[in-house]
Amino acid sequence: MHRDAAAPEADWDARAAAFDDEPDHGLRDPEVRAAWADRLRSWLPGHGADVLDLGCGTGSLSLLACEQGHRVTGVDRSPAMAERARAKLAGHPATILCGDATAPPVGERRFDVVLVRHVLWALPDPAGALRHWRELLLPQGRFVLVEGVWGTLSPVGVPAARLTALLEPLSRDVRVEPLSGDSLLWGKDVDDERYAVVATV
Ligand SMILES: C[S@@+](CC[C@H](N)C(=O)[O-])C[C@H]1O[C@@H](n2cnc3c(N)ncnc32)[C@H](O)[C@@H]1O
């Protein structure tokens, strides 16, 4: 994630081919993959759920969710990312759409989970996006948001305190899980702020 952190306006099409080279993106290392699978299992419902993965990238988390018995709709604005996600999710109960995460092209469908990893920080209006995503959740649904503040010299990102403040009016229960101390997730030690928020509506 670190390499992407300085450029919210990044050309994601251009980055798609090498995106999975980062340990936490491609989840190719079995230990990194298992670490994300364990966390995701603890964040998602215990039953088969409809998961909306916004800014799904190459679909690595979508695939983990499918492998855990969930049905996934992934949305990404980058055609190259969406194409890779489609290939990765082939044969799984998943649909990958090309579109804007802030106004996902899902019509009247509603979801048990809105899953977003490393996307909110790059959006021009995170508060507006969260309000819209809240409307896409079923009763008892939940946000699973994985974000951070990357880098120390010129940090970029969304601090957990800001994200929880945005979620308070939209959720019944907001839980922050620090992730910086778990080097298995990143394939290395990190000392910046990384976290997940699970917020039940
Ligand atoms: C850092 S990547 C994260 C990908 C994936 N969520 C993951 O964790 O592996 C950010 C992704 O968000 C997508 N993205 C950024 N802004 C978007 C928007 N407004 N609508 C849809 N996708 C967007 C990019 O194309 C890119 O695939």
The ligand as an SDF file (V2000), in Angstrom:
LIG
                    3D

 27 29  0  0  0  0  0  0  0  0999 V2000
   -5.1330    1.0190   -3.2100 C   0  0  0  0  0  0  0  0  0  0  0  0
   -6.2280    0.2600   -4.3680 S   0  0  0  0  0  0  0  0  0  0  0  0
   -7.1090   -0.8780   -3.2820 C   0  0  0  0  0  0  0  0  0  0  0  0
   -7.7020   -2.0360   -4.0290 C   0  0  0  0  0  0  0  0  0  0  0  0
   -8.4050   -3.0720   -3.1460 C   0  0  0  0  0  0  0  0  0  0  0  0
   -9.4650   -2.4760   -2.3610 N   0  0  0  0  0  0  0  0  0  0  0  0
   -7.4250   -3.7630   -2.2430 C   0  0  0  0  0  0  0  0  0  0  0  0
   -7.4390   -3.5120   -1.0460 O   0  0  0  0  0  0  0  0  0  0  0  0
   -6.6200   -4.5910   -2.7510 O   0  0  0  0  0  0  0  0  0  0  0  0
   -7.4300    1.5010   -4.7020 C   0  0  0  0  0  0  0  0  0  0  0  0
   -8.4660    1.0550   -5.7250 C   0  0  0  0  0  0  0  0  0  0  0  0
   -9.5630    1.9530   -5.6630 O   0  0  0  0  0  0  0  0  0  0  0  0
   -9.9830    2.2310   -6.9870 C   0  0  0  0  0  0  0  0  0  0  0  0
  -10.6690    3.5190   -6.9450 N   0  0  0  0  0  0  0  0  0  0  0  0
  -10.1660    4.7140   -6.5680 C   0  0  0  0  0  0  0  0  0  0  0  0
  -11.1350    5.6590   -6.6190 N   0  0  0  0  0  0  0  0  0  0  0  0
  -12.2610    5.0280   -7.0520 C   0  0  0  0  0  0  0  0  0  0  0  0
  -13.6070    5.4420   -7.2960 C   0  0  0  0  0  0  0  0  0  0  0  0
  -13.9960    6.6990   -7.1300 N   0  0  0  0  0  0  0  0  0  0  0  0
  -14.4770    4.5140   -7.7130 N   0  0  0  0  0  0  0  0  0  0  0  0
  -14.1170    3.2250   -7.9030 C   0  0  0  0  0  0  0  0  0  0  0  0
  -12.8730    2.7800   -7.6840 N   0  0  0  0  0  0  0  0  0  0  0  0
  -11.9580    3.6640   -7.2580 C   0  0  0  0  0  0  0  0  0  0  0  0
   -8.7360    2.2040   -7.8150 C   0  0  0  0  0  0  0  0  0  0  0  0
   -9.0040    1.9840   -9.1780 O   0  0  0  0  0  0  0  0  0  0  0  0
   -7.9780    1.0570   -7.1650 C   0  0  0  0  0  0  0  0  0  0  0  0
   -8.2960   -0.1710   -7.7630 O   0  0  0  0  0  0  0  0  0  0  0  0
  1  2  1  0
  2  3  1  0
  2 10  1  0
  3  4  1  0
  4  5  1  0
  5  6  1  0
  5  7  1  0
  7  8  2  0
  7  9  1  0
 10 11  1  0
 11 12  1  0
 11 26  1  0
 12 13  1  0
 13 14  1  0
 13 24  1  0
 14 15  1  0
 14 23  1  0
 15 16  2  0
 16 17  1  0
 17 18  1  0
 17 23  2  0
 18 19  1  0
 18 20  2  0
 20 21  1  0
 21 22  2  0
 22 23  1  0
 24 25  1  0
 24 26  1  0
 26 27  1  0
M  CHG  2   2   1   9  -1
M  END
$$$$
